[in-house]
Amino acid sequence: MFLTRVKYEKGLISDASEFPFNIPLFEQLDTVAFDKRVTLFVGENGTGKSTLLEGIAAAIGSITVGVEDVLHDPSLDHAKKVAPYLKLSWRVKTKKGFFLRAEDFLSFSKKMKMLRAEMQRNLEQVEEEYKDRSDFARNQARSPYLKSIAEMDSRYGVDLDARSHGESFLKLFQSRLIPNGLYLLDEPETPLSPMKQLGFLSLIKEMTEHNCQFIIATHSPILMAYPDAAIYSFDESPPAGVSYNELEHVNLTRDFLNSPERFIRHL
């Protein structure tokens, strides 16, 4: 375990009427404890689970997939407002890990595609500029670009866009997860089919065995079923620990699958 507790010091806030401090979560929030390798934030849209996760990422100074770090992402300005009022307690502080929202993956894959295309253009330019030079000189000029392309292909595959969205997403995780890391993930199930979500659970389990910690905001009953995860329901104020079978997401999904016609006829 790395992060063990987050305490919200609301008494220090000068203007509690300002967003995001005015959402119900921050009116009641005190402390969230982390005593499991995997902690899940669940609840309806607007309950603040993603906002708190983003605030924790900002307080940590996490790197993100797609930009350098949380502090350089203008879409997380609200999280940066919350961060100074979150007191983090650590058992052991780690600099490994990252923060990821599902939408950041699209930006990252586009960035990688553009970077690879740029290096390919540089290679073509070298071929043109060195066509009358020796093989040795030409190979020396080509070497940095070939090495970079090979490293990208080895880590992420030849083309992230060549796979399905879900396959690319899992490939990214497999390439970026390292032991002893703290990973904050916001709705990672978004690009994943149910089968791919099971594969994602397997990947999380493998990494917890390599001393990783995960804090995940999710709407997925499949991810919520992770064995021995701590589950906080943000439908409660303040967020309360609940069991899997108490979750409204789970019970509604179960009822729908058992008898979809009961729900469909009311549309």
C-alpha positions in Angstrom: 0.0 0.0 0.0 1.1 3.5 -0.8 -1.7 6.1 -0.3 -3.5 5.2 3.0 -5.8 8.2 3.6 -7.1 11.4 2.1 -8.5 14.0 4.5 -10.6 17.0 3.2 -9.8 20.1 5.2 -12.9 22.0 4.3 -12.5 24.4 7.3 -9.7 26.2 5.4 -11.8 27.0 2.3 -12.6 30.7 2.0 -15.5 30.4 -0.5 -17.5 27.2 -0.2 -20.1 28.5 -2.7 -17.6 28.2 -5.6 -17.5 25.1 -7.9 -16.5 22.4 -7.2 -16.7 23.0 -3.4 -20.5 23.6 -3.7 -21.4 20.1 -4.8 -22.9 17.9 -2.1 -19.8 15.7 -1.8 -17.7 18.4 -0.5 -20.3 19.6 2.0 -20.1 16.3 3.9 -16.7 14.8 3.0 -14.2 14.3 5.7 -11.8 11.3 5.3 -11.5 8.5 2.8 -9.3 5.6 3.9 -7.5 3.2 1.6 -6.7 -0.2 3.1 -7.0 -2.4 0.0 -4.9 -2.7 -3.1 -7.9 -1.8 -5.2 -10.4 0.9 -4.2 -13.5 1.6 -6.3 -15.5 4.9 -6.3 -19.0 4.2 -7.6 -22.2 6.3 -7.8 -24.4 8.2 -10.2 -23.2 10.9 -12.5 -22.7 14.2 -10.7 -22.0 12.7 -7.2 -18.4 13.9 -7.3 -16.5 10.6 -7.6 -14.5 11.7 -10.6 -13.9 15.2 -9.1 -12.4 13.7 -6.0 -10.3 11.3 -8.0 -9.0 14.2 -10.1 -8.4 16.2 -7.0 -6.3 13.4 -5.5 -4.3 13.1 -8.8 -3.7 16.9 -8.6 -2.6 16.7 -5.0 -0.2 13.9 -5.8 1.1 15.7 -9.0 0.4 12.6 -11.0 1.5 12.3 -14.6 -1.2 11.7 -17.1 -1.4 9.7 -20.3 -1.8 12.4 -23.0 -0.2 15.4 -21.3 2.9 15.9 -19.1 1.0 15.9 -15.8 -2.2 17.0 -14.1 -0.8 20.5 -13.4 -0.4 21.2 -17.2 -3.9 20.1 -18.1 -6.4 23.0 -18.3 -9.4 20.6 -18.2 -8.4 19.8 -14.6 -8.4 23.3 -13.3 -11.2 22.5 -10.9 -9.2 19.6 -9.5 -6.3 21.9 -8.9 -8.6 24.1 -6.8 -9.5 21.1 -4.6 -5.9 19.7 -4.3 -4.6 22.2 -1.6 -7.4 21.1 0.7 -6.6 17.4 0.5 -4.2 16.1 3.1 -2.6 12.9 1.9 -1.3 10.2 4.2 1.3 7.7 2.9 2.7 4.5 4.1 5.4 4.7 1.5 5.3 7.5 -1.1 5.8 6.4 -4.7 6.6 8.4 -7.8 5.6 5.6 -10.1 2.1 5.4 -11.7 -0.2 7.7 -13.5 -3.7 9.2 -13.7 -5.9 8.3 -16.7 -9.3 9.3 -17.9 -10.8 7.3 -20.7 -10.9 10.3 -23.0 -7.2 10.9 -22.5 -6.5 7.7 -24.4 -7.8 9.1 -27.6 -5.5 12.1 -27.3 -2.6 9.8 -26.5 -3.1 7.5 -29.5 -3.4 10.5 -31.9 -0.2 11.9 -30.4 1.6 8.6 -30.9 0.4 8.3 -34.5 1.5 11.9 -35.3 4.9 11.3 -33.7 5.5 8.1 -35.7 4.4 9.8 -38.9 6.9 12.7 -38.2 9.8 10.2 -37.6 8.8 8.4 -40.8 9.0 11.7 -42.7 12.4 12.4 -41.1 13.6 9.0 -42.4 12.4 9.9 -45.9 14.2 13.2 -45.7 17.4 11.5 -44.6 17.2 9.1 -47.6 16.9 12.0 -49.9 19.7 14.1 -48.3 22.1 11.2 -48.0 21.4 9.4 -51.3 24.9 10.4 -52.6 26.7 9.7 -49.3 28.2 6.4 -48.1 26.1 3.7 -46.6 27.8 4.3 -43.3 26.9 8.0 -43.3 23.3 7.2 -44.3 22.9 4.5 -41.7 24.3 6.8 -39.0 21.7 9.5 -39.9 18.9 7.0 -40.0 19.7 5.2 -36.8 18.0 7.6 -34.2 14.7 7.5 -36.1 14.8 3.8 -36.7 15.5 3.2 -33.1 12.7 5.5 -31.9 10.2 3.8 -34.3 11.3 0.4 -33.2 10.9 1.3 -29.5 7.4 2.7 -30.1 6.4 -0.4 -32.1 7.7 -2.7 -29.4 5.9 -0.9 -26.6 2.6 0.1 -28.2 2.4 -2.0 -31.4 2.9 -0.9 -35.0 -0.2 1.3 -34.9 -2.5 1.9 -32.0 -5.3 2.8 -34.5 -4.9 -0.5 -36.3 -6.5 -2.3 -33.4 -10.0 -1.9 -32.0 -10.3 0.9 -29.4 -10.6 -1.7 -26.6 -7.6 -3.7 -27.8 -5.5 -0.5 -28.1 -6.6 0.6 -24.6 -5.5 -2.7 -23.1 -2.2 -2.6 -25.0 -1.5 0.8 -23.6 -2.1 -0.4 -20.1 0.1 -3.5 -20.6 2.9 -1.2 -21.8 2.6 1.5 -19.2 1.9 -0.4 -16.0 5.0 -1.1 -13.9 5.5 -2.6 -10.4 5.3 -0.4 -7.3 3.0 2.1 -8.9 -0.1 4.0 -7.8 -2.7 4.2 -10.6 -5.8 6.5 -10.6 -8.2 5.6 -13.3 -11.5 7.4 -14.2 -14.0 5.1 -15.9 -11.5 2.9 -17.7 -14.3 0.6 -18.8 -15.5 3.1 -21.4 -13.7 1.7 -24.4 -13.9 -1.9 -23.2 -16.4 -4.7 -24.1 -17.5 -6.9 -21.3 -15.0 -9.5 -22.4 -12.2 -6.9 -22.5 -13.3 -5.7 -19.0 -12.6 -9.2 -17.7 -9.2 -9.0 -19.3 -8.7 -5.7 -17.6 -9.5 -7.2 -14.2 -7.0 -9.9 -14.9 -4.4 -7.2 -15.7 -5.2 -5.4 -12.4 -4.9 -8.6 -10.4 -1.5 -9.3 -12.0 -0.2 -5.8 -11.1 -1.4 -5.9 -7.5 0.8 -9.0 -7.2 3.6 -6.6 -8.2 2.9 -4.2 -5.4 0.6 -1.8 -7.3 -2.3 0.1 -5.9 -5.4 1.2 -7.9 -8.1 3.8 -7.2 -10.8 3.5 -9.8 -14.0 5.5 -10.5 -16.3 3.3 -12.4 -19.9 2.6 -13.5 -19.1 -1.0 -14.5 -20.7 -3.8 -12.5 -17.9 -6.1 -13.9 -15.1 -3.9 -12.5 -17.0 -3.5 -9.3 -16.8 -7.3 -8.8 -13.0 -7.2 -8.4 -12.3 -9.6 -5.5 -11.7 -8.0 -2.1 -11.9 -4.5 -3.4 -12.9 -1.6 -1.1 -16.0 0.0 -2.6 -17.1 3.5 -1.7 -20.6 4.5 -2.7 -20.8 8.2 -3.6 -24.6 8.0 -3.6 -24.2 8.3 0.1 -23.1 11.6 1.7 -20.4 11.4 2.8 -19.2 8.4 0.7 -19.7 5.1 2.6 -18.2 1.7 2.2 -20.6 -0.9 0.8 -20.6 -4.4 -0.4 -20.9 -5.5 -4.0 -24.5 -6.8 -3.6 -25.6 -3.6 -2.0 -24.8 -1.5 -5.0 -27.7 -0.1 -7.0 -25.7 -0.4 -10.2 -25.3 -4.1 -9.6 -28.9 -4.8 -8.6 -30.4 -2.8 -11.4 -28.2 -4.5 -14.0 -29.0 -7.9 -12.5 -32.8 -7.2 -12.6 -32.6 -5.9 -16.1 -30.7 -9.0 -17.4 -33.1 -11.3 -15.6 -36.1 -9.7 -17.1 -35.4 -7.0 -19.7 -39.0 -7.0 -20.9 -40.1 -5.5 -17.5 -38.0 -2.4 -18.3 -38.4 -2.2 -22.1 -42.2 -2.1 -22.0 -42.1 1.2 -20.1 -40.1 3.0 -22.7 
